[in-house]
């Protein structure tokens, strides 16, 4: 008889461990999904086999037996190892990790297979030949793929430089070597465009898609098709990194800098880390390609220190020129009586481009927590005296709060810098921009692309199709218009308020501003005519805006990395966020204080200087109340703090609150 170590699909921290079961099935193996009786009631539960052994050294009292095996669902040995690693890395349960690798319970009730690629058509790319830089890049990545050598490449290519072609050449090398590949994009909205290009190159038969907008049945069928070995290429958003492929030659993350690659639900994983772990764990090593026109500061630092190998594409494909960039100082606009959303230069340039038959994109980074407090006279922004991060306006109490350390101060009646009374909170939205654009240019069709405008299935393609065909002349949008969209007739991009990105309450604010401006600017001038970009801002001298206007990533990075080192922010630390959630304010406060007291017991006095006391997360959207405790960990000490927090998490199982842990999150609100 065989014995198996099982992880039971039970939603409890108490049962997050291995259970030994007897097994009479000769074909039993690690990774299989099985059904077994559990607990006193012997209720049949789903479980996964982590290991199998022939005999047990001692008798097991009350030994139970596996009742059946699911013939369709199993995960690979590499996936099991990655799950064990995830449990420690992200302080999650075994089943939290396993669920990432499985299709869920979405079997079709009708028995009919649904294919999300049904009806998809290819999009022809006019590629006459590779540039010298593209050729060198392809040679580097394909050499590693063929040699089954692990490496991590940071592909830094300006907008329009042909990064996608390098991706496809790498994937072609994988298929030619009998291997598989995963192609990730930061937004589901970008999958149709990339799928069309890949279908033209590889055909739809070898491809599958995985993302959160698939129906449960579609996801299940795609998962089974991938697991069967029929699929060689998987395309999708973040969760596709868990695709059940074997012998992966390459995992590619396009727009690697995007925050959407970091999960904000349990398990709170980093997609880059998962990709690296998977290709390193398997027998035949694979590569990871991180592509971006604006790499994250952390990725660039890792390339600088030799952890990644950097590849640069410094020029646009077919020698197309980068767009001209002009900065519109909104302080001057206000002094001269212009209180419109549009500066005079943007309005004039829109008239010119629309008359010339070109299209216009108006970009506004409208995030829920982007409201900041600024003086419209001098551009002064209220910042935390300890963290250097912009303070957030709170209507209740009329206060300015820091969402990192909890610092709070009253809203001033006049600007502390120049004494002006024009100091107030800002937070314009895309709907208002769309409304004004329609009023100013009634003869030109205006449309909007943001999450509110694409709630229903088909809305996204309808908006993009209207713009692609030229029916829509002005497209107003959020980050969705700045990510990877390739339209040839865009002559002008207007960045409505660069300050809304620059002044989010996050240490990455300058980085996000630079990235968003550069990415949005990259949509202009992709056809035969030179494009133009106008950046509207109240901070025209800020280094991130000046660097973006000059298309100078190096200048931005060199200034930003100095500040990160001075403030001990990533990559010079890890920020570990401990979240305490309860049904009511009292339990949440008490829980946070309990956790904070437990942390203080287990760390040194010196460490306490880098542990911030509890404060409320104001934009927590679920039911209940949430508080956070932030730890700024020195490099190399992440695992030490994670072990402490995991132990505390185990010790407080019987409390009126829950505790979550997130490392380097993208929201502190």
Secondary structure, DSSP 8 states (H G I E B T S, - for coil): -EEEEEEE--S-STT-S-EEEEE--TT--TTEEEEEEETTTTEEEEEEEEEEES--SS--TT--BEEEEEEEEE--HHHHHHHHHHHHHTT--HHHHHHHHS--S---SS-----TTTT------------HHHHHHHHHHHHHHHHT--EEEEEEE-TTS-HHHHHHHHHHHHHHTT-EEEEE-S-GGGHHHHHHHHHHHH-STTEEEE-TTS-HHHHHHHHHHHHTT--SEEEESGGGGG---SSEEEEEEETTT-GGGB--SSS--BHHHHHHHHHHHSSS--EEEEEESS--HHHHHHHHTTSSEEEEE-S-GGG----EEEEEEHHHHHHTT--SSS-HHHHHHHHHHHHTT-EEEEE----TT--EEEETTT--B-B-TTT--B-EEETTTTEEE-TTT--EEE--SS-TTT--S-EEEE---HHHHHHHHHHH-TTS-EEEESTTTT-STTHHHHHHHHHHTTS--EEEESGGGGSS---TTEEEEEES-THHHHTSSSTTHHHHHHHHHHHHHTTSS-SSS--EEEEEES-TT-HHHHHHHTT-HHHHHHHHHHHHHHHT-TTSEEEEEEEEEESSHHHHHHHHHHHHHHHHHHS-HHHHTTEEEEEE-TT--SSSEEEEEEEEEETT-HHHHHHHHHHHHHHTTTSSSEEEEEES-S---
